[in-house]
């Protein structure tokens, strides 16, 4: 038998021999014919007319006289004039309003080619899938393509030989950072298919309330040393050669150039100087300068990962260990910086950083330093409030609640969780214990281990405040801890020195510049002030 409609992709199956052709059912249109005008049943059908639409139907309310004019056909009158359909019906074979058409773009919603006149329209487009409970929609980071941004040439330690961003994997842009010392950014949003809509984010993280308090903020970082424009390495090289040639040295000229160029520009200047004069700029500086001024200028000339590697080596060389230097470097750098330091250390000293740390430290402090030197913190972890509550309970049970302390539990959580997650943990801990996490660490631990744990907490909560405190303690009282002062100024001047100066003023009611002027002198003072963006 043949089908009573001529719809589909063809005219129906041919009638098989011996079977009589059937007549249309009462109330149904003639095979291949148009529906009865106005949606009414054919005479004899007795069926209800087509509904005119409503809020719960897959088509809109029909205006009197049919659909208004739409793209592709000329409205009510043209629809009546130009085809066999009733009023408001589109031309046979023409696109249905609101339906995706074949060839109109890629995606799951693209349909097959339109069929003959009586081809039934495909179902309405798939509805947007429901958002998984509690997971916010992933969005691309502001300021360009997501993922790991390309290291900007200004601010920070980006450079030939600096902490360069790793090659971007497809779909993940490179991380923008002030120079080489920049924080990794969040991954970009996955490409959405046109057939699906981005689900609306649910309230809170993982179904819990939104984080508040100390960990609910975005960190802004800005250096005081930025790309010098216009940068002319040939002209700078000539000025440096003139400053060191012959009798005497023009230290002011050296400060005016090296104190106002980023590390990336200094590395280019190093190569240009050797190209023009066949001389090593660092060796010339060593022979012409002396004292703390020399130490600071030579620190400026090293790529950042090599400078950090050399400081770690110095901290462990010979008798005794400079634990403060180990803590400051290993507990404040991000994964990319730590991994670059490890590679530089291996290249420079033919041994691994972890091996030297293990040989020079001991106990729980050794375990913490090895964990931090591993450089595998989960930096992309978004705050999960349920996990934060669980980890806060683990810390409480490992410390205040028991006799003695399970230091390994503190190590496991503080060395592995992301900074936003740790802020949530610290907030939940205070709710649980009524003590801050700092007070708990101070009461449960001592010595270098307590210093290391507290440094992680301070950096998680406010890194600029931590470095402001380091600079203050390096200069307060009698004498100056010049190694620490130089290290902080050199490594932060391109990253977040603007914020460090603000925190210094808030904490100590005195400007950082005034403190440096009172505690240092000569060209050493002038180069520090230049790097901190102060008048000298």
DAZIQUI-V469776 format. One line per field, one symbol per residue. ss: DSSP state (H for helix, E for strand, L for the rest). phi: phi as a letter, one per 40 degrees, with the letter a starting at -180 (. if undefined). psi: psi as a letter, one per 30 degrees, with the letter a starting at -180 (. if undefined). A space follows every 50 residues. Layout:
ss = ???
phi = ???
psi = ???
This chain:
ss = LLLLLLLLLLLLLLLLLLLLLLLLLLLLLLLLLLLLHHHLLLLLLLLLLL LLLLLLLLLLLLLLLLLLLELLELHHHHHHHHLLLLLLLLLLLLLLLLLL LLLLLLLLLLLLLLLLLLLLLLLLLLLLLLLLLLLLLLLLLLLLLLEELL LLLLLLLLLLLLLLLLLLLLLLEELLLLLLLLLLLLLLLLLLLLLLLLLL LLLLLLLLLLLLHHHLLLLLLLLLLLLLLLLLHHHHHHHHHHHHLLLLLL HHHHHHHHLLLLHHHHHHHHHHHHHHHLLLHHHHHHHHLLHHHHHHHHHH HLLHHHHHHHHHHHHHLLLLLLHHHHHHHHLLLLHHHHHHHHHHHHHHHL LLHHHHHHHHLLHHHHHHHHHHHHLLLLLLLLLLHHHHHHHHHHHHHHLL LLLLLLHHHHHHHHLLLLHHHHHHHHHHHHHHHLLLHHHHHHHHLLHHHH HHHHHHHHHHHHHHHHHHHHHHHHHLLLLLLHHHHHHHHHHHLLLLHHHH HHHHHHHHLLLHHHHHHHHLLHHHHHHHHHHLLLLL
phi = .cccbccgcacgcccccgbcccccccgbccdgccccdggcccdgcgcccc ccgacbbcbccccdghcccbdhacgcccccccacccdgcccdgcccdgcc bcgchchcccccccccdcccccccddccccccdgccccbcccghccgccc ccccfgbcidgcccccdccdgbccccacgccbccbccccccccdcbbccc cccgcggbcccbgcccabcbbaccbbdcbccbcccccccccccbcgcgbc cccccccccbbccccccccdccccccbgbccccccdcbbagcccdccccc ccddcccccccccccbcgcgbccccdcdcccbccdccccccdccccccbf accccccccbbagccdccccccccgbccccccdbccccccccccccccbc cbcgbccccccccccbcccccccccccccccccgbccccccccbbagccc cccccccccccaccccccccccccbcgcgbccdccccccccbcbbacdcc cccdcccbfaccdcccccbbagccccccccccgbcb
psi = llkflgaafaglkkkkkfkkkllklkfllkkflllkkgglllkfeglklk lgllfglgllkklkgaklklkflgaeeeeeeflfllkfklkkflkkkfkk lkgglllffkalkkalegkkkllllklkkkkkkfjlkklkllgakaajlk kkflkaiklkfaikklkklkfjllkkkjbfilkkllllkkkkkfflkkkk klklkgfllkklbffilkkkkklfklkkkkkjfeeeeeeeeeffkaklki eeeeefdffgkleeeeeeeeeeeeeefgljeeeeeeffllafeeeeeeee fkkeeeeeeeeeeeffkaklkieeeeeeeffflleeeeeeeeeeeeeegg lkeeeeeeffllbfeeeeeeeefehhkifgklkjeeeeeeeeeeeeefde flklkieeeeeeeffflleeeeeeeeeeeeeefglleeeeeeffllbeee eeeeeeeeeeejeeeeeeeeeeffflaklkieeeeeeeeefffgdhfeee eeeeeeeghkleeeeeeffllafeeeeeeefgglk.
